[in-house]
Amino acid sequence: MKTILAMTVAVVVASSLVACKREEAAAPASSSTVSTSSTVSTSSLPALPKLDPKATEAVVTVAKDWAGEAQKVYTDGMGYIADKKWDLAEKAINDLNGMKDNLPTEWAGKITSLKTAYDVGRNWTGEADLIYTQGLDYIKEKKWDLAEKALQDLTKMKPNLPVEWQLRVDEFKKAYDVAKAAKMLNDVKLPGM
């Protein structure tokens, strides 16, 4: 996306410069005098470029397209949060973060508000508590596939959890690893036994 914007700006600048060169060639050179005793010629000074209206319009259109696309993604993201479609809401947040360099600065606040709504709606600690409790039960019941799935889920949500919960995820991993190692030791058959 940044490449498209850079290319658009390059086209605008190039077309503006071409338009200026055409106007310079067509316009007669002029000079002016200053009210003091010396005369200064402005014909040796470079002319200020005049922007091609079509090129300026193209830049404005590209900027509006970024904002329009961002607004659509933002609105969809809020809808996904309301519908508890967490994967789609997370994708919307990531998409907006990818666009933010091409958006006006006020979009930083909108992206933050979407992420906050996502975190509040998702209720990470409540979900983590449920998975943690179930995971410990799976370890006690020796349901290794389910315990491993709980560990994967907790590990995936760990960055979104408060520090105390991140420590609990680490504790769960240790408990899982120890229980799994003990199971492996129990499965070992020694010769002559």
FENWOHU-V138665 format. One record per helix or strand. SS is the DSSP state (h for helix, s for strand). FROM is the first residue (numbers start at 0). TO is the last residue. If there is no record, write none. Layout:
# FENWOHU-V138665
SS	FROM	TO
SS	FROM	TO
This chain:
# FENWOHU-V138665
h	1	25
s	31	32
s	38	39
h	52	81
h	85	101
h	106	121
h	123	139
h	143	159
h	162	186
